[in-house]
Amino acid sequence: MDLPPRLPPFDQEVARRFLDSAAPSSGLPEFLGLRTTLVEPGRLRVELSVAPKLLTRFGNMHGGVLSALCDHALGLVCYPHMQAGQWAATTEFKLNLLAPVSSGKVIAEARIVGMTRSTAVVRIDVENQGRTCGAAQGTVLIMQPKLPNARD
């Protein structure tokens, strides 16, 4: 069954900012060199170039790198459908590592399976050099903006 999910409205400006290479990145996405290459309603693609710093002593990409890639895509795909100030908090995800990665480019494509005001379920397919190397699915909580506390 391939029914499209019912999604909240899509903010094209948020999507454009994700694709803007001049937009600053920080933290782990910056360290890993993650690049968002496609954003459309309910769908997002993030790419990662395989680099020596990301490989194990056996010459394969560490599973934690692929996990971080999936977690990043899992939350990011939700933002164009969220209200300003909300944020996506991963509550769980499962990743099956299906083939080793040692060179080239890794592409993670995230698709929203379902989204409500408070949660989203996302599926992520991971590919390297034309073959599937990972399959993941996870859940995020859609968190509301933190209001200033009168005691702060």
N, C-alpha and C positions, 0 to 999 in steps of 0.2 A: 504494500500500500504506500503510495507516494503523495498523500494529501499535503498541501502546503499548510503550515501552522497559521493560526490567527495571531497576529503580532500587534503590539502597540504601534503607534505612528513612528515612521522612520525619519530621523533628523539628518538631512543631507549635509548640513554644515559640520556636524560631528564626524560624519564619514569622510568629508573632505579633509578635515584636520588630521585624521588618522593616516591618510594617504600622502599628506604634505611632508616631503622628506626634510623640510626645514624645521618641522615641529620637534622640539627637544625630547629626547628619550633619557631615561635615567635608570639607575639600579640594575637589576638582573637583565631586563630586556636590552639595555645598552651594552652590558658586558658580553652578552651572547650575540649581539648584532642582529636582533630580530627586526624584520622589515614587514610592514603591512602593505600588501600589494593589491588587495581587492576588498572592497566593502560595498555590500548591497543589502537590501532588506533580508534579514535572517541569515546572512552568509558573510564570511570573512576569511581571507587567506593571509597567512603569515609565513614568511620565508626566512631561512637560516642557512648561511654558507658554512659548510663543514670546515673547521679550522683545527690545526694541531692542538691548540690549547683545550679543545673540547673532547679530545680522544683519550681513551684509556691506554695503558701500556701495551695492550694487545692490538691497538690500531683501530678500534671501533669507538663510535660516539657513546659517551656515557649515557645510560638510561635516564639519569637525572636531568640531563640536558633536554632529552625528548619530552620528559615529564614537564619541565618548566615551559617548553614551547606549547604543549597542550594546555596547561593551566592558563597561560597568557591568552591564547586564542579563546578559551572557554569563557573568560570574563569579557574580553574586548568585544566580541561579537554582540554582546547585549547593549553596550553603551549607546549606540545610535537609536535604540528603542526605549531608552530610559529618560526620565525627566532630569533637568539640570540639578546637580547637587547629589543625586543618588549615586550609589556605587555598588559594584558587584563583588560579593564575598563568596569565594569558592567554599562549599561545605563538604563536597566529596567529588572524586572522579576515579575512574578505573582506566588503566592504560594497558593494553596488550601490546607487547613488543614482538613484532612478527618477523623482522629481518634485520640483520646488522647494518649499520650505516658507517661508512669509512671515508667517503669522499662526495664531492658534488654539493648539491643543494637539497635541503629538506623543506618540504612544503606541507603545512598544516592547514587544512580547510575545515572551518567550524561552521556548523549549521544549527540554528535553533530548532529544536524538536517541538518545544512548547514553552510559552512564557505567560506568566500572570503578573499581577502587580507586585508580588512578593518573591517569586522564584522563576528560574528558567532552567530547562534541561537542554543540554547542548551535546551534539555528537561531533567528534573531531576525527577526520581521516588524515593519516600522515603518509607522505610519499617521498621516496628518494630514488632518483634516477629511473623513473618509470615503473617502480614497483611499490606496493604497499609495505610500509615498514612499521606501522602502528595504527591502532584503532582505540579510540577513547570515548567515554561518555561521562558527563558530570553534571552537577547541580550547583547553581549559585543562588544565594539569597540576594534580593534586591534591597539594599539597605537605604534607609531614608537619611537625608542630611541631618547631621548633628546640630541641634539647636544650642545656642549659647546657654550655659548654665548660670543662673543668677548668683551662685556662690563663687564662680570663677573670677 
